[in-house]
């Protein structure tokens, strides 16, 4: 289950195989400084094999911006507004 609040996405993940509780982890959105593309962890990047719920820090090192092709180095966290 996803819930959006400001520039953060909250992901509820089941803990353990049969656990009845969830843990919540705030995942920040990141903006490409070259083309302004916003990576939203709640959406992921399914066209490039990145599942919804993938935090920016968990993206593979070889992931590139789907708009301009720059690497993760070109992204900065969005500030909460």
PDB file with one MODEL, atoms N, CA, C and O in Angstrom:
MODEL        1
ATOM      1  N   UNK A   1       0.851  -1.163   0.000  1.00  0.00           N
ATOM      2  CA  UNK A   1       0.000   0.000   0.000  1.00  0.00           C
ATOM      3  C   UNK A   1       0.898   1.227   0.000  1.00  0.00           C
ATOM      4  O   UNK A   1       1.875   1.282   0.747  1.00  0.00           O
ATOM      5  N   UNK A   2       0.577   2.207  -0.829  1.00  0.00           N
ATOM      6  CA  UNK A   2       1.337   3.436  -0.911  1.00  0.00           C
ATOM      7  C   UNK A   2       0.485   4.596  -0.444  1.00  0.00           C
ATOM      8  O   UNK A   2      -0.731   4.607  -0.636  1.00  0.00           O
ATOM      9  N   UNK A   3       1.120   5.554   0.159  1.00  0.00           N
ATOM     10  CA  UNK A   3       0.446   6.762   0.571  1.00  0.00           C
ATOM     11  C   UNK A   3       1.409   7.907   0.304  1.00  0.00           C
ATOM     12  O   UNK A   3       2.568   7.852   0.713  1.00  0.00           O
ATOM     13  N   UNK A   4       0.936   8.942  -0.378  1.00  0.00           N
ATOM     14  CA  UNK A   4       1.801  10.069  -0.699  1.00  0.00           C
ATOM     15  C   UNK A   4       1.530  11.213   0.260  1.00  0.00           C
ATOM     16  O   UNK A   4       0.385  11.493   0.615  1.00  0.00           O
ATOM     17  N   UNK A   5       2.597  11.864   0.669  1.00  0.00           N
ATOM     18  CA  UNK A   5       2.500  13.017   1.549  1.00  0.00           C
ATOM     19  C   UNK A   5       3.637  13.957   1.206  1.00  0.00           C
ATOM     20  O   UNK A   5       4.802  13.613   1.408  1.00  0.00           O
ATOM     21  N   UNK A   6       3.324  15.140   0.691  1.00  0.00           N
ATOM     22  CA  UNK A   6       4.327  16.111   0.261  1.00  0.00           C
ATOM     23  C   UNK A   6       5.286  15.468  -0.727  1.00  0.00           C
ATOM     24  O   UNK A   6       4.838  14.865  -1.703  1.00  0.00           O
ATOM     25  N   UNK A   7       6.582  15.575  -0.510  1.00  0.00           N
ATOM     26  CA  UNK A   7       7.566  15.019  -1.434  1.00  0.00           C
ATOM     27  C   UNK A   7       8.082  13.657  -0.997  1.00  0.00           C
ATOM     28  O   UNK A   7       9.116  13.197  -1.481  1.00  0.00           O
ATOM     29  N   UNK A   8       7.372  13.014  -0.090  1.00  0.00           N
ATOM     30  CA  UNK A   8       7.780  11.708   0.378  1.00  0.00           C
ATOM     31  C   UNK A   8       6.744  10.667  -0.037  1.00  0.00           C
ATOM     32  O   UNK A   8       5.559  10.979  -0.154  1.00  0.00           O
ATOM     33  N   UNK A   9       7.173   9.476  -0.252  1.00  0.00           N
ATOM     34  CA  UNK A   9       6.273   8.358  -0.487  1.00  0.00           C
ATOM     35  C   UNK A   9       6.491   7.369   0.640  1.00  0.00           C
ATOM     36  O   UNK A   9       7.629   7.084   1.013  1.00  0.00           O
ATOM     37  N   UNK A  10       5.430   6.858   1.170  1.00  0.00           N
ATOM     38  CA  UNK A  10       5.521   5.908   2.262  1.00  0.00           C
ATOM     39  C   UNK A  10       5.111   4.535   1.761  1.00  0.00           C
ATOM     40  O   UNK A  10       4.066   4.380   1.128  1.00  0.00           O
ATOM     41  N   UNK A  11       5.905   3.580   2.035  1.00  0.00           N
ATOM     42  CA  UNK A  11       5.676   2.228   1.579  1.00  0.00           C
ATOM     43  C   UNK A  11       5.450   1.323   2.769  1.00  0.00           C
ATOM     44  O   UNK A  11       6.242   1.309   3.712  1.00  0.00           O
ATOM     45  N   UNK A  12       4.375   0.574   2.722  1.00  0.00           N
ATOM     46  CA  UNK A  12       4.100  -0.403   3.759  1.00  0.00           C
ATOM     47  C   UNK A  12       4.525  -1.762   3.222  1.00  0.00           C
ATOM     48  O   UNK A  12       3.993  -2.226   2.214  1.00  0.00           O
ATOM     49  N   UNK A  13       5.455  -2.385   3.872  1.00  0.00           N
ATOM     50  CA  UNK A  13       5.931  -3.711   3.469  1.00  0.00           C
ATOM     51  C   UNK A  13       5.667  -4.693   4.588  1.00  0.00           C
ATOM     52  O   UNK A  13       5.845  -4.367   5.761  1.00  0.00           O
ATOM     53  N   UNK A  14       5.259  -5.848   4.247  1.00  0.00           N
ATOM     54  CA  UNK A  14       5.052  -6.898   5.235  1.00  0.00           C
ATOM     55  C   UNK A  14       6.409  -7.340   5.784  1.00  0.00           C
ATOM     56  O   UNK A  14       7.382  -7.471   5.041  1.00  0.00           O
ATOM     57  N   UNK A  15       6.452  -7.561   7.067  1.00  0.00           N
ATOM     58  CA  UNK A  15       7.683  -8.004   7.721  1.00  0.00           C
ATOM     59  C   UNK A  15       7.513  -9.479   8.029  1.00  0.00           C
ATOM     60  O   UNK A  15       6.614  -9.861   8.778  1.00  0.00           O
ATOM     61  N   UNK A  16       8.363 -10.302   7.462  1.00  0.00           N
ATOM     62  CA  UNK A  16       8.262 -11.740   7.678  1.00  0.00           C
ATOM     63  C   UNK A  16       7.181 -12.363   6.817  1.00  0.00           C
ATOM     64  O   UNK A  16       6.349 -11.657   6.247  1.00  0.00           O
ATOM     65  N   UNK A  17       7.189 -13.647   6.723  1.00  0.00           N
ATOM     66  CA  UNK A  17       6.283 -14.367   5.831  1.00  0.00           C
ATOM     67  C   UNK A  17       4.817 -14.224   6.232  1.00  0.00           C
ATOM     68  O   UNK A  17       3.959 -14.018   5.373  1.00  0.00           O
ATOM     69  N   UNK A  18       4.522 -14.331   7.518  1.00  0.00           N
ATOM     70  CA  UNK A  18       3.140 -14.291   7.972  1.00  0.00           C
ATOM     71  C   UNK A  18       2.872 -13.163   8.961  1.00  0.00           C
ATOM     72  O   UNK A  18       1.905 -13.213   9.721  1.00  0.00           O
ATOM     73  N   UNK A  19       3.714 -12.164   8.949  1.00  0.00           N
ATOM     74  CA  UNK A  19       3.569 -11.081   9.915  1.00  0.00           C
ATOM     75  C   UNK A  19       2.310 -10.274   9.637  1.00  0.00           C
ATOM     76  O   UNK A  19       1.885 -10.139   8.489  1.00  0.00           O
ATOM     77  N   UNK A  20       1.726  -9.744  10.693  1.00  0.00           N
ATOM     78  CA  UNK A  20       0.512  -8.948  10.551  1.00  0.00           C
ATOM     79  C   UNK A  20       0.796  -7.457  10.710  1.00  0.00           C
ATOM     80  O   UNK A  20      -0.122  -6.638  10.676  1.00  0.00           O
ATOM     81  N   UNK A  21       2.048  -7.117  10.880  1.00  0.00           N
ATOM     82  CA  UNK A  21       2.405  -5.703  11.028  1.00  0.00           C
ATOM     83  C   UNK A  21       3.185  -5.243   9.808  1.00  0.00           C
ATOM     84  O   UNK A  21       3.737  -6.048   9.059  1.00  0.00           O
ATOM     85  N   UNK A  22       3.216  -3.959   9.631  1.00  0.00           N
ATOM     86  CA  UNK A  22       3.970  -3.374   8.530  1.00  0.00           C
ATOM     87  C   UNK A  22       4.979  -2.394   9.093  1.00  0.00           C
ATOM     88  O   UNK A  22       4.782  -1.824  10.166  1.00  0.00           O
ATOM     89  N   UNK A  23       6.045  -2.210   8.368  1.00  0.00           N
ATOM     90  CA  UNK A  23       6.988  -1.156   8.708  1.00  0.00           C
ATOM     91  C   UNK A  23       6.836  -0.072   7.664  1.00  0.00           C
ATOM     92  O   UNK A  23       6.498  -0.353   6.514  1.00  0.00           O
ATOM     93  N   UNK A  24       7.081   1.156   8.055  1.00  0.00           N
ATOM     94  CA  UNK A  24       6.971   2.264   7.125  1.00  0.00           C
ATOM     95  C   UNK A  24       8.335   2.910   6.963  1.00  0.00           C
ATOM     96  O   UNK A  24       9.058   3.131   7.934  1.00  0.00           O
ATOM     97  N   UNK A  25       8.664   3.203   5.730  1.00  0.00           N
ATOM     98  CA  UNK A  25       9.944   3.828   5.423  1.00  0.00           C
ATOM     99  C   UNK A  25       9.674   5.009   4.508  1.00  0.00           C
ATOM    100  O   UNK A  25       9.118   4.849   3.421  1.00  0.00           O
ATOM    101  N   UNK A  26      10.062   6.173   4.942  1.00  0.00           N
ATOM    102  CA  UNK A  26       9.891   7.358   4.105  1.00  0.00           C
ATOM    103  C   UNK A  26      10.908   7.297   2.973  1.00  0.00           C
ATOM    104  O   UNK A  26      12.098   7.085   3.205  1.00  0.00           O
ATOM    105  N   UNK A  27      10.435   7.480   1.770  1.00  0.00           N
ATOM    106  CA  UNK A  27      11.319   7.462   0.605  1.00  0.00           C
ATOM    107  C   UNK A  27      11.164   8.782  -0.128  1.00  0.00           C
ATOM    108  O   UNK A  27      10.080   9.118  -0.604  1.00  0.00           O
ATOM    109  N   UNK A  28      12.237   9.512  -0.213  1.00  0.00           N
ATOM    110  CA  UNK A  28      12.239  10.817  -0.850  1.00  0.00           C
ATOM    111  C   UNK A  28      12.218  10.709  -2.358  1.00  0.00           C
ATOM    112  O   UNK A  28      12.723   9.749  -2.941  1.00  0.00           O
ATOM    113  N   UNK A  29      11.622  11.717  -2.979  1.00  0.00           N
ATOM    114  CA  UNK A  29      11.692  11.851  -4.427  1.00  0.00           C
ATOM    115  C   UNK A  29      13.005  12.556  -4.770  1.00  0.00           C
ATOM    116  O   UNK A  29      13.531  13.336  -3.977  1.00  0.00           O
ATOM    117  N   UNK A  30      13.517  12.268  -5.955  1.00  0.00           N
ATOM    118  CA  UNK A  30      14.756  12.882  -6.433  1.00  0.00           C
ATOM    119  C   UNK A  30      14.516  13.530  -7.794  1.00  0.00           C
ATOM    120  O   UNK A  30      13.727  13.036  -8.599  1.00  0.00           O
ATOM    121  N   UNK A  31      15.209  14.643  -8.040  1.00  0.00           N
ATOM    122  CA  UNK A  31      15.061  15.390  -9.286  1.00  0.00           C
ATOM    123  C   UNK A  31      16.365  15.390 -10.061  1.00  0.00           C
ATOM    124  O   UNK A  31      17.436  15.627  -9.502  1.00  0.00           O
ATOM    125  N   UNK A  32      16.262  15.120 -11.365  1.00  0.00           N
ATOM    126  CA  UNK A  32      17.431  15.187 -12.238  1.00  0.00           C
ATOM    127  C   UNK A  32      17.778  16.654 -12.461  1.00  0.00           C
ATOM    128  O   UNK A  32      16.926  17.443 -12.868  1.00  0.00           O
ATOM    129  N   UNK A  33      19.025  17.016 -12.193  1.00  0.00           N
ATOM    130  CA  UNK A  33      19.447  18.410 -12.332  1.00  0.00           C
ATOM    131  C   UNK A  33      19.682  18.795 -13.794  1.00  0.00           C
ATOM    132  O   UNK A  33      19.870  19.973 -14.100  1.00  0.00           O
ATOM    133  N   UNK A  34      19.672  17.818 -14.689  1.00  0.00           N
ATOM    134  CA  UNK A  34      19.883  18.098 -16.103  1.00  0.00           C
ATOM    135  C   UNK A  34      18.554  18.373 -16.811  1.00  0.00           C
ATOM    136  O   UNK A  34      18.428  19.360 -17.535  1.00  0.00           O
ATOM    137  N   UNK A  35      17.560  17.499 -16.602  1.00  0.00           N
ATOM    138  CA  UNK A  35      16.303  17.611 -17.363  1.00  0.00           C
ATOM    139  C   UNK A  35      15.065  17.831 -16.493  1.00  0.00           C
ATOM    140  O   UNK A  35      13.965  17.987 -17.021  1.00  0.00           O
ATOM    141  N   UNK A  36      15.230  17.845 -15.156  1.00  0.00           N
ATOM    142  CA  UNK A  36      14.131  18.071 -14.214  1.00  0.00           C
ATOM    143  C   UNK A  36      13.198  16.866 -14.028  1.00  0.00           C
ATOM    144  O   UNK A  36      12.145  17.005 -13.406  1.00  0.00           O
ATOM    145  N   UNK A  37      13.560  15.688 -14.553  1.00  0.00           N
ATOM    146  CA  UNK A  37      12.760  14.476 -14.330  1.00  0.00           C
ATOM    147  C   UNK A  37      12.707  14.193 -12.829  1.00  0.00           C
ATOM    148  O   UNK A  37      13.715  14.324 -12.134  1.00  0.00           O
ATOM    149  N   UNK A  38      11.541  13.810 -12.334  1.00  0.00           N
ATOM    150  CA  UNK A  38      11.367  13.474 -10.920  1.00  0.00           C
ATOM    151  C   UNK A  38      11.262  11.957 -10.784  1.00  0.00           C
ATOM    152  O   UNK A  38      10.366  11.333 -11.353  1.00  0.00           O
ATOM    153  N   UNK A  39      12.193  11.368 -10.019  1.00  0.00           N
ATOM    154  CA  UNK A  39      12.081   9.942  -9.698  1.00  0.00           C
ATOM    155  C   UNK A  39      11.239   9.824  -8.437  1.00  0.00           C
ATOM    156  O   UNK A  39      11.613  10.325  -7.376  1.00  0.00           O
ATOM    157  N   UNK A  40      10.100   9.159  -8.566  1.00  0.00           N
ATOM    158  CA  UNK A  40       9.186   8.933  -7.443  1.00  0.00           C
ATOM    159  C   UNK A  40       9.253   7.455  -7.080  1.00  0.00           C
ATOM    160  O   UNK A  40       8.844   6.614  -7.880  1.00  0.00           O
ATOM    161  N   UNK A  41       9.758   7.114  -5.894  1.00  0.00           N
ATOM    162  CA  UNK A  41       9.885   5.712  -5.516  1.00  0.00           C
ATOM    163  C   UNK A  41       8.550   4.969  -5.479  1.00  0.00           C
ATOM    164  O   UNK A  41       8.520   3.753  -5.668  1.00  0.00           O
ATOM    165  N   UNK A  42       7.458   5.674  -5.242  1.00  0.00           N
ATOM    166  CA  UNK A  42       6.155   5.012  -5.230  1.00  0.00           C
ATOM    167  C   UNK A  42       5.791   4.491  -6.615  1.00  0.00           C
ATOM    168  O   UNK A  42       5.056   3.512  -6.741  1.00  0.00           O
ATOM    169  N   UNK A  43       6.306   5.143  -7.652  1.00  0.00           N
ATOM    170  CA  UNK A  43       6.032   4.726  -9.027  1.00  0.00           C
ATOM    171  C   UNK A  43       7.127   3.849  -9.594  1.00  0.00           C
ATOM    172  O   UNK A  43       6.860   3.003 -10.448  1.00  0.00           O
ATOM    173  N   UNK A  44       8.357   4.032  -9.136  1.00  0.00           N
ATOM    174  CA  UNK A  44       9.493   3.298  -9.700  1.00  0.00           C
ATOM    175  C   UNK A  44       9.754   3.762 -11.127  1.00  0.00           C
ATOM    176  O   UNK A  44       9.439   4.893 -11.496  1.00  0.00           O
ATOM    177  N   UNK A  45      10.327   2.878 -11.912  1.00  0.00           N
ATOM    178  CA  UNK A  45      10.588   3.118 -13.335  1.00  0.00           C
ATOM    179  C   UNK A  45      10.350   1.798 -14.065  1.00  0.00           C
ATOM    180  O   UNK A  45      11.291   1.189 -14.573  1.00  0.00           O
ATOM    181  N   UNK A  46       9.081   1.352 -14.117  1.00  0.00           N
ATOM    182  CA  UNK A  46       8.774   0.025 -14.652  1.00  0.00           C
ATOM    183  C   UNK A  46       9.257  -0.205 -16.084  1.00  0.00           C
ATOM    184  O   UNK A  46       9.586  -1.334 -16.451  1.00  0.00           O
ATOM    185  N   UNK A  47       9.302   0.845 -16.890  1.00  0.00           N
ATOM    186  CA  UNK A  47       9.755   0.685 -18.277  1.00  0.00           C
ATOM    187  C   UNK A  47      11.218   0.278 -18.347  1.00  0.00           C
ATOM    188  O   UNK A  47      11.677  -0.248 -19.362  1.00  0.00           O
ATOM    189  N   UNK A  48      11.948   0.524 -17.262  1.00  0.00           N
ATOM    190  CA  UNK A  48      13.363   0.162 -17.207  1.00  0.00           C
ATOM    191  C   UNK A  48      13.655  -0.870 -16.123  1.00  0.00           C
ATOM    192  O   UNK A  48      14.787  -0.989 -15.655  1.00  0.00           O
ATOM    193  N   UNK A  49      12.627  -1.613 -15.729  1.00  0.00           N
ATOM    194  CA  UNK A  49      12.818  -2.731 -14.805  1.00  0.00           C
ATOM    195  C   UNK A  49      12.888  -2.358 -13.334  1.00  0.00           C
ATOM    196  O   UNK A  49      13.305  -3.178 -12.516  1.00  0.00           O
ATOM    197  N   UNK A  50      12.491  -1.140 -12.974  1.00  0.00           N
ATOM    198  CA  UNK A  50      12.528  -0.716 -11.572  1.00  0.00           C
ATOM    199  C   UNK A  50      11.108  -0.761 -11.014  1.00  0.00           C
ATOM    200  O   UNK A  50      10.240  -0.002 -11.445  1.00  0.00           O
ATOM    201  N   UNK A  51      10.881  -1.641 -10.069  1.00  0.00           N
ATOM    202  CA  UNK A  51       9.545  -1.858  -9.509  1.00  0.00           C
ATOM    203  C   UNK A  51       9.103  -0.690  -8.639  1.00  0.00           C
ATOM    204  O   UNK A  51       9.934  -0.027  -8.019  1.00  0.00           O
ATOM    205  N   UNK A  52       7.799  -0.435  -8.591  1.00  0.00           N
ATOM    206  CA  UNK A  52       7.287   0.548  -7.625  1.00  0.00           C
ATOM    207  C   UNK A  52       7.725   0.155  -6.217  1.00  0.00           C
ATOM    208  O   UNK A  52       7.772  -1.028  -5.880  1.00  0.00           O
ATOM    209  N   UNK A  53       8.042   1.147  -5.407  1.00  0.00           N
ATOM    210  CA  UNK A  53       8.505   0.882  -4.053  1.00  0.00           C
ATOM    211  C   UNK A  53      10.013   0.824  -3.927  1.00  0.00           C
ATOM    212  O   UNK A  53      10.528   0.552  -2.842  1.00  0.00           O
ATOM    213  N   UNK A  54      10.741   1.075  -5.019  1.00  0.00           N
ATOM    214  CA  UNK A  54      12.206   1.050  -4.986  1.00  0.00           C
ATOM    215  C   UNK A  54      12.736   2.428  -4.606  1.00  0.00           C
ATOM    216  O   UNK A  54      12.549   3.397  -5.342  1.00  0.00           O
ATOM    217  N   UNK A  55      13.393   2.511  -3.459  1.00  0.00           N
ATOM    218  CA  UNK A  55      13.993   3.774  -3.015  1.00  0.00           C
ATOM    219  C   UNK A  55      15.120   4.170  -3.963  1.00  0.00           C
ATOM    220  O   UNK A  55      15.742   3.310  -4.587  1.00  0.00           O
ATOM    221  N   UNK A  56      15.380   5.461  -4.070  1.00  0.00           N
ATOM    222  CA  UNK A  56      16.444   5.943  -4.951  1.00  0.00           C
ATOM    223  C   UNK A  56      17.775   5.293  -4.600  1.00  0.00           C
ATOM    224  O   UNK A  56      18.529   4.901  -5.490  1.00  0.00           O
ATOM    225  N   UNK A  57      18.066   5.179  -3.320  1.00  0.00           N
ATOM    226  CA  UNK A  57      19.341   4.576  -2.889  1.00  0.00           C
ATOM    227  C   UNK A  57      19.452   3.106  -3.273  1.00  0.00           C
ATOM    228  O   UNK A  57      20.555   2.563  -3.326  1.00  0.00           O
ATOM    229  N   UNK A  58      18.324   2.459  -3.539  1.00  0.00           N
ATOM    230  CA  UNK A  58      18.332   1.043  -3.915  1.00  0.00           C
ATOM    231  C   UNK A  58      18.372   0.825  -5.425  1.00  0.00           C
ATOM    232  O   UNK A  58      18.408  -0.317  -5.884  1.00  0.00           O
ATOM    233  N   UNK A  59      18.367   1.905  -6.200  1.00  0.00           N
ATOM    234  CA  UNK A  59      18.475   1.764  -7.659  1.00  0.00           C
ATOM    235  C   UNK A  59      19.846   1.191  -8.001  1.00  0.00           C
ATOM    236  O   UNK A  59      20.828   1.499  -7.327  1.00  0.00           O
ATOM    237  N   UNK A  60      19.924   0.362  -9.039  1.00  0.00           N
ATOM    238  CA  UNK A  60      21.229  -0.173  -9.424  1.00  0.00           C
ATOM    239  C   UNK A  60      22.179   0.953  -9.846  1.00  0.00           C
ATOM    240  O   UNK A  60      21.734   1.999 -10.319  1.00  0.00           O
ATOM    241  N   UNK A  61      23.462   0.740  -9.675  1.00  0.00           N
ATOM    242  CA  UNK A  61      24.454   1.758 -10.023  1.00  0.00           C
ATOM    243  C   UNK A  61      24.370   2.162 -11.492  1.00  0.00           C
ATOM    244  O   UNK A  61      24.672   3.305 -11.835  1.00  0.00           O
ATOM    245  N   UNK A  62      23.971   1.258 -12.345  1.00  0.00           N
ATOM    246  CA  UNK A  62      23.898   1.538 -13.775  1.00  0.00           C
ATOM    247  C   UNK A  62      22.596   2.186 -14.227  1.00  0.00           C
ATOM    248  O   UNK A  62      22.414   2.436 -15.418  1.00  0.00           O
ATOM    249  N   UNK A  63      21.680   2.464 -13.288  1.00  0.00           N
ATOM    250  CA  UNK A  63      20.404   3.084 -13.670  1.00  0.00           C
ATOM    251  C   UNK A  63      20.658   4.482 -14.195  1.00  0.00           C
ATOM    252  O   UNK A  63      21.487   5.218 -13.660  1.00  0.00           O
ATOM    253  N   UNK A  64      19.930   4.845 -15.257  1.00  0.00           N
ATOM    254  CA  UNK A  64      20.067   6.180 -15.837  1.00  0.00           C
ATOM    255  C   UNK A  64      18.704   6.853 -15.914  1.00  0.00           C
ATOM    256  O   UNK A  64      17.666   6.191 -15.920  1.00  0.00           O
ATOM    257  N   UNK A  65      18.725   8.161 -15.973  1.00  0.00           N
ATOM    258  CA  UNK A  65      17.503   8.945 -16.102  1.00  0.00           C
ATOM    259  C   UNK A  65      16.798   8.520 -17.385  1.00  0.00           C
ATOM    260  O   UNK A  65      17.412   8.506 -18.451  1.00  0.00           O
ATOM    261  N   UNK A  66      15.514   8.174 -17.293  1.00  0.00           N
ATOM    262  CA  UNK A  66      14.801   7.723 -18.487  1.00  0.00           C
ATOM    263  C   UNK A  66      14.538   8.844 -19.501  1.00  0.00           C
ATOM    264  O   UNK A  66      14.135   8.564 -20.630  1.00  0.00           O
ATOM    265  N   UNK A  67      14.754  10.083 -19.123  1.00  0.00           N
ATOM    266  CA  UNK A  67      14.506  11.196 -20.037  1.00  0.00           C
ATOM    267  C   UNK A  67      15.782  11.636 -20.749  1.00  0.00           C
ATOM    268  O   UNK A  67      15.809  11.729 -21.976  1.00  0.00           O
ATOM    269  N   UNK A  68      16.855  11.910 -19.972  1.00  0.00           N
ATOM    270  CA  UNK A  68      18.069  12.460 -20.586  1.00  0.00           C
ATOM    271  C   UNK A  68      19.251  11.492 -20.627  1.00  0.00           C
ATOM    272  O   UNK A  68      20.246  11.759 -21.302  1.00  0.00           O
ATOM    273  N   UNK A  69      19.150  10.372 -19.912  1.00  0.00           N
ATOM    274  CA  UNK A  69      20.214   9.374 -19.963  1.00  0.00           C
ATOM    275  C   UNK A  69      21.379   9.606 -19.023  1.00  0.00           C
ATOM    276  O   UNK A  69      22.369   8.876 -19.088  1.00  0.00           O
ATOM    277  N   UNK A  70      21.294  10.607 -18.143  1.00  0.00           N
ATOM    278  CA  UNK A  70      22.365  10.840 -17.174  1.00  0.00           C
ATOM    279  C   UNK A  70      22.271   9.834 -16.031  1.00  0.00           C
ATOM    280  O   UNK A  70      21.217   9.240 -15.805  1.00  0.00           O
ATOM    281  N   UNK A  71      23.372   9.646 -15.316  1.00  0.00           N
ATOM    282  CA  UNK A  71      23.438   8.683 -14.226  1.00  0.00           C
ATOM    283  C   UNK A  71      22.853   9.225 -12.930  1.00  0.00           C
ATOM    284  O   UNK A  71      22.373  10.356 -12.864  1.00  0.00           O
ATOM    285  N   UNK A  72      22.908   8.395 -11.914  1.00  0.00           N
ATOM    286  CA  UNK A  72      22.377   8.769 -10.605  1.00  0.00           C
ATOM    287  C   UNK A  72      23.077  10.000 -10.030  1.00  0.00           C
ATOM    288  O   UNK A  72      22.502  10.708  -9.203  1.00  0.00           O
ATOM    289  N   UNK A  73      24.291  10.254 -10.454  1.00  0.00           N
ATOM    290  CA  UNK A  73      25.052  11.397  -9.959  1.00  0.00           C
ATOM    291  C   UNK A  73      24.336  12.718 -10.246  1.00  0.00           C
ATOM    292  O   UNK A  73      24.549  13.705  -9.542  1.00  0.00           O
ATOM    293  N   UNK A  74      23.488  12.738 -11.279  1.00  0.00           N
ATOM    294  CA  UNK A  74      22.831  13.973 -11.698  1.00  0.00           C
ATOM    295  C   UNK A  74      21.580  14.298 -10.880  1.00  0.00           C
ATOM    296  O   UNK A  74      20.937  15.320 -11.121  1.00  0.00           O
ATOM    297  N   UNK A  75      21.231  13.450  -9.927  1.00  0.00           N
ATOM    298  CA  UNK A  75      19.999  13.640  -9.160  1.00  0.00           C
ATOM    299  C   UNK A  75      20.290  14.238  -7.798  1.00  0.00           C
ATOM    300  O   UNK A  75      21.330  13.992  -7.188  1.00  0.00           O
ATOM    301  N   UNK A  76      19.322  15.041  -7.341  1.00  0.00           N
ATOM    302  CA  UNK A  76      19.392  15.584  -5.986  1.00  0.00           C
ATOM    303  C   UNK A  76      18.035  15.386  -5.314  1.00  0.00           C
ATOM    304  O   UNK A  76      17.003  15.388  -5.986  1.00  0.00           O
ATOM    305  N   UNK A  77      18.034  15.214  -3.996  1.00  0.00           N
ATOM    306  CA  UNK A  77      16.752  15.016  -3.316  1.00  0.00           C
ATOM    307  C   UNK A  77      15.892  16.271  -3.402  1.00  0.00           C
ATOM    308  O   UNK A  77      16.391  17.394  -3.328  1.00  0.00           O
ATOM    309  N   UNK A  78      14.602  16.055  -3.558  1.00  0.00           N
ATOM    310  CA  UNK A  78      13.669  17.182  -3.535  1.00  0.00           C
ATOM    311  C   UNK A  78      13.503  17.646  -2.096  1.00  0.00           C
ATOM    312  O   UNK A  78      13.388  16.834  -1.178  1.00  0.00           O
ATOM    313  N   UNK A  79      13.491  18.920  -1.915  1.00  0.00           N
ATOM    314  CA  UNK A  79      13.273  19.480  -0.585  1.00  0.00           C
ATOM    315  C   UNK A  79      11.783  19.453  -0.279  1.00  0.00           C
ATOM    316  O   UNK A  79      10.958  19.662  -1.169  1.00  0.00           O
ATOM    317  N   UNK A  80      11.442  19.196   0.970  1.00  0.00           N
ATOM    318  CA  UNK A  80      10.040  19.213   1.364  1.00  0.00           C
ATOM    319  C   UNK A  80       9.515  20.628   1.254  1.00  0.00           C
ATOM    320  O   UNK A  80      10.162  21.577   1.697  1.00  0.00           O
ATOM    321  N   UNK A  81       8.328  20.768   0.654  1.00  0.00           N
ATOM    322  CA  UNK A  81       7.754  22.095   0.446  1.00  0.00           C
ATOM    323  C   UNK A  81       6.713  22.409   1.466  1.00  0.00           C
ATOM    324  O   UNK A  81       6.127  23.491   1.437  1.00  0.00           O
TER     325      UNK A  81
ENDMDL
END
